[in-house]
Amino acid sequence: MTDFFTTILDRAASGDRLSEADALALAECDDLAALTDVAAALRDKGHGGLITYSRKVFIPLTQLCRDVCHYCTFAHPPRRGERAFLTRDEVLDISRAGAKAGCHEALFTLGDKPELRYRAARDELAALGHETTLSYLAEMAKAVLKETGLLPHLNPGLLTRSDLEALRKVSVSQGIMLESASERLSQRGGPHFGSPDKHPARRLATIAAAGEAAVPFTSGILIGIGETRRERIEALLALRDLHERHGHIQEIIVQNFRAKPGTKMAEAPDPDEADHLWTIALARLVFGPAMNIQAPPNLMPDALEAMIGAGINDWGGVSPVTPDHVNPEAPWPELDLLAERTAGAGKLLVERLAIYPDYVCAPARWLDPALRAPALRLVDGQGLGRTDRWTPGAGVETPARGRRFANPALTAAIEPIIARAVAGETLGERDIVTLFEARGDAFDRVCEAADALRREVNGDAVSYVVTRNINYTNICYFRCQFCAFSKGKLSENLRGRPYDLDWSEIVRRCEEAWDRGGTEVCLQGGIHPEYTGATYLGICRTIKKALPDMHIHAFSPLEIWQGAKTLGRTLPDFLAELKEVGLSSLPGTAAEILDDEVRAIICPDKIKTDEWLQVMEAAHTVGLRATVTIMFGHVDRYEHWARHLLRVRALQARTGGFTEFVPLPFVPMEAPMYLKGTARLGPTYREAVLMHAVARLALHPLIPNIQTSWVKLGADGAAACLNAGCNDLGGTLMNESISRAAGASFGQEMPPEAMEELIRSIGRTPRQRVTLYGDASAERRAASFGAAPLLDPINTPARKYERSAAE
């Protein structure tokens, strides 16, 4: 390779955007190894160890087309006795089969405006109640989404801005292959002669209009139809220009021509492997690290590892149900085989939707409001596809461990991060995000490392506390979008009547908890507009007067902030007074995600991140210990989780006041933001387990106790977390209101007998503790076993903010 080409590749490798001149110059570079080495490195920089695909069904709505491409067997003229369009029932039958097979995408492929050429198409459309193919396509896409939940991706050919906007309302993404930027191919004797919709300028106009309409878009090139290598690069540059203008091209496909019998190009040679790899590498070099570069795995099945080595990061849509109707002679690879071959190239195959992660994670920009909820409910925190039905609190069985393919390279990449965590070093944000991204063998390795660290710090004991939750009011004037518990004039979802407990009922519940072996009462509630700091002081005095030895674990930082503000006190002064009248420690709730980018969406009128941290620092300063939580899996992403952990760690390094870290998976079922379609379906099972494991690593050695929530995860999920770095099973609760209001179904109490049975079932030793992690006394432990049933609680009707039946 000449020094000239080496200089260009060095610039590309350093991350510089290739100029048009440099890109075109590479048309003369034949050093395939040099090109693919740089391309693969760029792909790794942008996509790490993942290769994505979309599990889809292929719906050929019509195979009539007004174009006559000389290599195509998909399109054909009307045939006697054969319908021009699939019926609604046929479309839905295909889609339902796909949904049953776990597909997320419905790919509609069809000829371009056949009604402009064929009377048969016009007549059949009229019988279907439509004037145009696009109108019928919109109806079918809408039906598929509504009836099956599959997300439509549409490839209907040339479109105007108004066409694109109409179809955007029923699809998550659209696409058109540029194929080539060479007008020469549309001249007489060329493969596109007689095909008006294949003129490059017209196709580029459609792609530009898609950008103006904010449509996540697919395009690419078809190689081997008579174009030169320079013309391929010119096509890629034209697409890059449009993407840099609008940011809407989510993937570039490099598709290799396959000669088909019965076409005018039946004798044309297929591109060989080297030519295909050369073009893939050039696409990566032109577009850089971030773009998704795709090559269909069924069109060159013997070169899968080589295509990964040339810079792709995506296999496109692969169907377990339907054939590739455009290339019916080329069957899709079995997904297990594709995963195995991908692993053989050192990468991990993962599922995505028809809309790529960067786009689904910005739904307000890229998705019509009607499509946002269906898409968000199918993705995880990375924007990749959910692959099981598990949801926090839903009572769904925990997913079975899927087949694993060894990926030593991926596991090795996280070892330095794990080593620094085990050594007690503070990890960087990107380090923590990398741990959250762990899948397959790497996921197993993170969990194993966290559990080994747990064993070193805590031994094999699993602790729990006998406690009673008391939520003293469900009236709240805040409007947190995740909360299904609070009620009041401003509450969005009233399920059950508002209440405000009499203090005598609070004391009765505390006494009942003491009689049942309780050492702690945990008190939290809504922010009642009538409450002041005096309310919280009075609750503590009343409980301590009745039960001097009961540990009062109470009042979230939001309640503390509001209480201090209503009395005009500083935070340290108010907290010191609470401690004096009996407050023993604080629950670290109201944290949600300690990042104001997220808080602005889910709790915009609540205390900000710095204010939450101020309350906790003040509490620690006056000698009050606290727990700390994270509520995750809604609108947040892995970088937000990392920032939360780092902010908690930084405060703990200054004060040492946190006793434990408690991950709380978002329970979506009744949450306002989920019902509005703006939140995900909670974390995936992988993410829920990983949160506990990553917390163990990221907070070591400053926070020694990691707790799992049986209320959110169920017994099986809690057991999995106990084997992934957790040492604490939380509280018996006796009453649990907040998670149940959100839709959780795992019950209101796990008595000591059940706690210890669960702990022993995984080969660990139970330890009943008190709030600050000392051992429970023998007397308290004895009282906790065989406890009498709880009396029915009395929820005193609220005198303020009670709704009438007419409301």
N, C-alpha and C positions, 0 to 999 in steps of 0.2 A: 504494500500500500504506500502511496506517495505521501510526502510530508504535507501536501495540500489537503488531502483527505484526513490525515491524522489530526491536523489543526481543527478541522470542522468537527470531527468526532470528539475531540477533547473539549471543545466549547459545549457541545451537546451534553457530554458526560458531567460537566460542571453545573449543569442546570440552566445554561443560557438558552433562550429561545432562538431556534435556528432562523436566520434571515431567509427570505425567499431565494436569494442567490445561492446561499449555502445549501439549502434543501435541493434546489434544482441541480446543483453541481454533483450531488450524490447519485444522480442518475447514472453517472459513469463509474461509480465505485462498485467493484465486483468482489471486494473482500468481505464475504458473507460472515465469517467468524468475527471480524472486527465490528461489523454493524450490529450483529445480534448480541454481542457481549455488552455493548453500550445500551442497546434497547432493553435488554433484560435488567440491567442495573437501574435504568430509569423506571421500569415497571415496578421493581422492588421498592424503590424510593416512594412511589405513589400508592402502592397497593400491598406492600409487605408480602406475606406468604399466602394470601387468599386468591383463589380463582373462583369466580362466581358463575352461576347459571340461573336461568329461570325455568321452573317446572311449569309447562304450559300445555294447552291444547291448541291445535291448529284448526281453524275454522275457515274453509274455503267458501266464503259466502256466495261468490259466483266465479266461474272460470271463463266467462265471456269477457272480452277486452277489445277496445277499439284499436289497440296497437298490435303489430305483427313482428315482434322481435324474432330474429332468425335463429335463436338458440333455445327458445322457450317451448316447453311442452305443457306448462300449467294452463295457459290460455288456449282456447279453441273456439271455433264457430259454434252456433247452436246445433244441437244434435236431435234428430227425430226421436221422440219418446223420452227425452231427458229434460228435466226442469232447468231453467236458466239460473235459478237461485235456490239455495237451501231454504226450507220452510222454517218457521219459528220452532216447531217441534224438533226438527232435525238439529237446529242450532243448540237448543236447550238439552237435547239428549247428549250431544258431544260434550257440552259444558258440565253437565251433571256427572258424566263419567270421569271427567277431569277432576272435579271437586272431590269425588270419591277416592281418586288416586293421589290426592294431596296437592294437586296443582293450584297455583295462585293466578296464573295468567291465561287469558283467552286471546290468542293472536288471530285477528281477522285479516286474512289476505284475500285479495280480490282483484279482478281486472279493472282497468281504468275506464270508467264511464261507458259501459257497453251500450247503454241506451242511445248514445249518439251514433252508433253504427248499426245496431240490430233492432229490427221491429219486434222480434221475439222478446228481447229484454224490455222494451217499452210496454208491450202488452202484459207481460207477467208482472212488472212493477205496478201497472195500473190495477191488476187484479188483487195485488197485495195492499192497495191503497196508497201508493207512492208514485211520485213523478220521477224521482231520481234514485240512483243506487245509493247515493250518500244519505238520503233520507231514510231508506230502508236499513242501511248500516247503523244509523244512529238508534233506530228503534230496537234492533237486535242487540246492540251493545248494551243499551239500557236494560233490556230484558235479562241478559246474561248476568249483569251485575246484581240486579234485584233478586233474581231467582236462584242464583248459585253462589254469589259472592266472589266469583272470579273477576279479576281486574282486566278490562279490555285494553288491548294495544291494537291500534288500527294502522293498516298499510293500504290506503285506498287510491294512491296515485297523486296526480297533480291536484292541488287545492288552493282556493283563494283564502284570503284572511278571514272572510266570513265563514267559509267552510270549516276552517281550522277551529274557529271559536265555537261553532255549533258542535263539532265533534269533541272538543275539549270538555264539554259538559257531561259526556258519557264515557270518557276514556281517561286513563292515567298517563298515557303516552301515545305518540303517533310516530310514523316514520315513512321515509321514502329513500331508497338507494339512489345516490347520485349516479352511481355506476362509473361514469366517466365525464370529464369536463371537455372532451374532444368533440367539437361539432363535426369533425371529419367522419366520425362513425355513423352519423345520420345521413350522409350522402349516399348516392346510388352505389350499391355494392357493399355498403357497410351494414353491420348487424342491426342498426337502428333505423335503416331506411324504411319509410312507410309507417313509422311509429311517432306520431306527433308529440306524444307525452314524454319521449325520451330525449328531447333536445335539452342539452345541459342548462341553457339559460332559463328555461321554464322550470326545470327542477330546482335550480338554485333559487329562483324566485319563491317557490313553495317553501323551501327551507328557511329563507329569510323571513317570510310571512309567519312561519311557525315561531321564530324567535320573537317577532313583534307581539305575537299572541301569548307568549310565555308558555309554550307547549314543550314539555320534555320530549326530545326528538332523537330518533335513530336515523343514521345515514351511513354511507360507506361507499366502497368501490367494488366493482366486479372486474377481476383481472383475467386476461387471456382471451379477450374478445376482439383483439386486433389493435389495442392501444400500445403505445410505447411506454417505457419506464418513465420517461420525462412526463408524459401525459398523466400517468398515475400520480406523480408528485404534484402536478398542477391541480389535479382534482382534490388531493388532500389539502393543498394550500387554500383552495377556494372554500372548502369546508371549514378550515381553521379560521379564515377571515370572518365567516359568519358566526362562528362560535365565539370568537373574541368580541364581536359586536353585541351578542345577545346572551351568551352563556347557556344556551339551551340544548346543545347537542350532547346527549348523555352517553353515546357510544358511537364508535366508528367500526364498521364491519369491513373486514378484508375477506371477500368471498372469492373463491377460485371457480372459474368456469369449468363446467363438466359437459362435454359433448354428448348430445342425446340423439338416438336414432330418430329418423323421420323429420329432422329439422334441416335447414339449409347449411348449418354449421356442424353437421354430423361428423364430418371428416376433419374438422379443425382439431389441432392438438390441445390437450389440456395443459395448463401450466404445470411444470414439474415442481417437486418439493422445494428445491433451492429457490426457484422464482417466487414461490408463495412466501417462503420464509424471508426473502429479501424485502418483499413488499410489506409484510407485517412489521419488520424492523424499521423500515422507512416511516410507516405510519406512527410508530412510537416516537421516533426521533422528531418528526414534524410536530406532534401534539404534546410531547413531553410526558412527565410522570403522571399527571392527574387523570388524563383522559382514559376512558374505558375502551380498550382495543379488543375486538372480538374476532374470532375465526370459528366458523361452524365445525364442530367435531366430526360430523358425518361425511364431510366432503373430502377429507384427507385423513382417514382413520388411522393410517399407519404412522402418522407424523405428529401425534398429539404432544408427546414430550418435546419434540423439536419446536412446535409452535409456541409452547410455553417458554422455551429457551430463546425464542425470537422476540418476546415482549408482550404477548397477549396477557390479559387478566380476566377474560370472560369467554365462556363457551356459547353464549347466546341462549335461546330457548331450546329446551330438550323435552320431548314429550314421552311420557310412559303410556300414552293412550292412542295418539294419532300419528300417522306418518308425516314426513316432510312432503307435502303435496307439490312443492316446486321441484324437488329432487327425489321423486319416489323410488328411484333405484338405489338411494343411499340411506339405509335405515339409521335411526338414532342409536347411539351406543347405550347399552344398559347403564343405568346410573351408578350401580356399584362398580362396574368396570371403569366408567369414566372417573369415579373417585379414586380407584386404585391406580389408574394411569396417571392421574394428576398428582397423587402422592408419590408416584415413582419419579416425578420431576421435582420433588421437594416442596410441593404446594398442597394446600388443603382446599377441597371443593366445598363451597358453601352456597346456599340458596339465596337469591334475591327476588325482588318483585319485578314486574315489567317496568316500573319506575325505579331508577337507581337510588342508592342511599342518600347521596347529597341532595337529591331533589325531593324525596319523600320527607327528609328531615327539615325542609323549608316549605311546608305545605301551603302557607298563605300566599307564597309567590307562584308556586308551580302547579297547584291543584285547584280545580273548581271546588267550591264549598261542598257540593254533593259527593265528591270523591274523597274528601279528606278523611272522614271517619272510616270508610271501608279500607283505605290504604293503611292508615295508622294502626288499625287493629291487627294487621298482618305482619308488623315489623317489630324488631327489637331495638335496643338503644343505639345500635350502630347503623340502623336503617336497613338491615338485612332481614330476610324472611324468617318468620317464626315457623318452626317445623313440628310443633306439637300443640296440643290443646290445653296444656297446663296454664292455669291462671291463679294468682295468689288468692287464697281464701275461698276458692270456688268448690272445693271438695273433689276436684278432678284428680285421678290417680297420678302419681308422679311418673314422668316418662321413663321408659326403659332405656337403658344404655344402648346407644346405637353402635353399629359396627365401626370399629376404629381402624384406620390405616396409619401405619407408622410414618411419622414425619420427624426424624431426628433433627433435621435442620431447624425446624420451627421450635422444637423444644429447647434446643441448644441456644436459640436466640434470647430466651427469657432467663437463662441461668445466671448471667451477670446481674440482672435486676434482683432476682431472688437472693443471690449471695449478699448483695448490699443491704437488702431488707433484713435478712437474718443477722447481719452484723450490726443492726441498729441504726444504719444511716438513713437520712431523710431522702426519699426518692423524689425524682422530678415528676411534674405533671405527666409528661409523655411516658415515663416509665410506668406509672400507675395505669394510664390508658392502655398501654400494651398488655398489662396483666388482665385488664377487663376484656380485652379482645381475644383472650386465649380460648381456643376451641380444640376439640379432638384431644390428641395426646398432650398438647400444651395445657389445656384445661386440667387434665388429670395431674399434671406436674405441679401446677399452682396449688391445687387442693392438697396434694401430698406434702408439699413444702410447708404450707400453712399448718397442716395437722402435726407435722414433725416439730414445728416451732411451738405449737400449743402444748405438745407433750413435754417439751423441754421447760416451758414456763409454768404450766399448771399440773403436770402429771396426768393421770388418767381419771381424776375425779371430775364429775359434772355436777355443778352446783345449781340450786334453785332456791327460791324464797317463797314462804307462805305469806301471801299478801292478799289484800282485797282492793279492787279498783272501785272508787266512788267518784262518779261524774255528777257533781252536785247541781249542775244546771245544763240544759241544752239550749238555752237562750244565748244568742251571740250576735253582736252587731257587725262582726267582720264577715266578709264574703269570700272565704277561701274556696277555690274552685275544686279542691279535692275532697271537701268535707261533706259527708252525708249525715253528720250527727247533729249539727247545730240547727236551731229553729229560731224563728222570730220574724218580724215584719219584713226583714230583708232576706230571709232565707229563701233559697231557690227551690227546695224540694222538701216539703213538709210531709214526713211519714211518722205519724204518732204525735201526740199532743205535747206542747211545750211544758216543761216542768222546772221548778226551782225548789230544791229540797229544803224542808224545814231542818234546822240544826239538830233538832231532836232525832230526826231520821238519820242524819249523818252519824250521830253518836250511837244510835241503835245498831247501825251497820258495823261501826267500829267495834262495839262490844261483842257482836256476833262473830266477827272475824277473830277477836282475841280468844273467844271460847273455842274456836275451831283451830287453834294453834297458830294464828297469825302473829307475826312480829312487825308487820308493816301495813299501813294503809296508804294507797297512792291516790291522791286527790287532784283531779283536773276537771275543768269544765269550760263551757263557753264564756265569752266575755260579755256578761250581762250588763246592759246599760245602766242598771241601778247599782252595780257593784263599785266599791272603791277599795283602796288599800285596807280600809278598816274592816271590810268583809273578810279578807284573807287573815288578818290578825285575829278577828273574832272566831273564825273556824278553828284556828290552831289552839286558842285558849280553851275553847269548849271541849275539844278532843282531849287535850292534856289534863284538864280538870277531871274528866271521867276516867281516863286511862293514862296515867303518868308514864308507863313503860312502853307505850306504843310508839313506834318510829313513824313519824309523819313525813312521808315522801310526797311533796306537793308543789304545785304551782309551776307551770311552764314559764319560760322566760317572757312570753307574751303577757301572762298574767302579772308577773313581777313588774314588768315595764309599765303596764297600765296602772297597777296598784300604786307604784311610786309616783307616777304622774298625777293621779287623782289627789294624792295627799301633799303634793308639792315637795316631796322628799328626794334626796339623792338616792341612787341605787344602793350604795353601801349602807346608808343610814336605814333605809327601809328593810333591807335584807338582815341587817343586824337586829332590828326590832322583831322581825319574824322569827329569827333564831332564838331570841330571848323568850318569846312566848310559846316555843315548842317546835318550830319547823326544824326538821332534822337533815333533810337533803332535798335536792331538786331533781325532778325528771327532766331529761334533756330533750323534751319534745318541742314543738313549734319550730324545730330546726328545718324540717323538710329538706330542702337543698340549700346549703349555705353558699349561694351564688345568686346575685341580684338579677342576672339575666333570666334565670328561671323563676325567681320569686315575683318578678314583674308580671309573669303570666299566671302563676297558680295562686298567689296570695298578695296582690298588689297593695292592699291597704294594711298589711301586717308589718311587724317590725322587720327592718332590713338586716342583712347579714351582720354588719358591724354592730348593730344594736343588740342582736342576739348574743354575740360574742362579748359585748360589754356587760350584759347581765351576768353571764357565766363567770367572767373574770372577777366581777364584783362579789359574786357569791363565794367563789374560791377564796377571795381575799379576806372575807369575814369568817372563814372556816366552815362553810357549807360545801359538802361534796355533791357531785351531780353525775347523772348518767348523760350520755349524748347519743342522739339517734340520727338516722338518715331515712327519709321517706322517698323511695326511688322507683322509677319505672313508668313515668307519665309523659312529660314533655322534655325531660332531661336527656342528656347524652353522657358518654363516658368521661368526657373532659370535665363536666360539672361534678360528677362523682369524685373525680380526682381532686378537684379544688376543695370540695367539702372535706375530704380526708386530710388534706394538707393544712387547711385552716384549723381543724380540730387539733391536729398534731402540734401546730405552732403554739396554740393556747396552752395545751397540756405541757409543753416544754417549759412554759413560763410559770405555770401555777401548780401542775400536778393534781388538779382537783377532780378530774373525771375518774369514775370508778370502772366504767364499762362502756363499750360501744354496742349499740343496738340497731342493726339494720331492720327497717320496716318496709317490706315490699308494698307498693301501692295496690290497694284493693279497689278495682275499678267499678264494680257492677252498678253501684248506686251513686257514684261520684258525679257531681254536676258536669265537670269538664269531660268526663268520658261520655256521659249521656248527650252532651252537646257535640261530640265527635271531634274534640280537640286533643284527646289524650290517647296514649297507647293502652294496650290491654294488660297493664302491669308489666313487671320484668318477666323475661322468660325464666324457665327453671334453671338453665345454665347461669343466667345473670344473677338470680337470687342466691344460688350457692356461691358463686364467685364473689359476691359482695362480702360475704363473711370471710372467705379465704383471703381476699385482697386486703380487707381491713386488718386482719391478723398481721399480715406482712408489713403493710404501710404504716401501722401505728406502733409497731414493735420498737423499743421495749416500753414505750411510754404509757400505753393503756394495756394492761395485762389480761383483761377480761373481755371476751367477745360473746355476746348473747344472741341466741336465735329465738324467733317468735313462733311458737307452736300455733298461735291463733292465726297467723297469716299463712304459715307453711304446712300446717298439719303435722301429725306425728312423723310420717315418713320423710317429709321435707326437713323437719327439724333434725331428725336422725342423720340425714345426709350432711347437714351443716355441722353437726357435732363431729363428723368425720372429715371436716374441711376447715378446721381451725378454731371451732367454737368450744368453749368450756362451760357455758352457762345456758340453762334452759329457761331462765326468766322466772316469772311468778305464776302461782296457781290461779290468781285473779279473782276467783269466786264470782265476780260479775264482770262482764266485758261488754261495753256498749258501743264504743267507737268503731271498731272493726266490723262488728255485726251490723251496725247501721250502714256501713259501706257495702255490705253484701257477703261478708265472710260467714262461713258455715261450719266452722270447726268447734263450736261450743263455747260456753262461757266459763268453764272451769276445768282444769286438769288437776285433780287432787294429788296429794303426795304419793298415794299408791300407784297411780298411773304414771306420774313423773318417774318414779324409781323403776317401774317395770320397763319403761322406754329406755332409760339409761342402761339398765342391765342387759337389755336385748342387744346392745351394740358392744358389749364386753367392757363397759366402763363402770365406775364406782359412784353411786349417788352421794351427794353431800348437801344436806339442808343447811342453808346459810341465813344470815341476816343481811340487811340492806348493804352494809359496808363490807361485806364479804367475810366477816367472822362466822364461826360455827354457831348454828342455833343451839340453844340449851337443850338438855335432855328433857326437861319439863315441857318446853315448847314443841319439841319434836313428838313427844308422846301424845300431846293434845291434838296434833295435826292429823293423826291417823284415826280412821273410823269416826270422823267428824259427823255431827248431825246434819241433816239436810238444811239448806238455807230456807229461811222464811221468805215469803214473797216480798220483794222490796216495795216500798210505797213511794211513788214519784209524785210529790206534792204539786198539784196544778199551779202553773205560773199565774201570778196576779197581773203581770205586765206582759204585753206582746202575745196574749192568747188570742188565737183566731176564732172567729165565730164559724158556725157551720156554713153560713152563706159564703164565706171567703173560700 
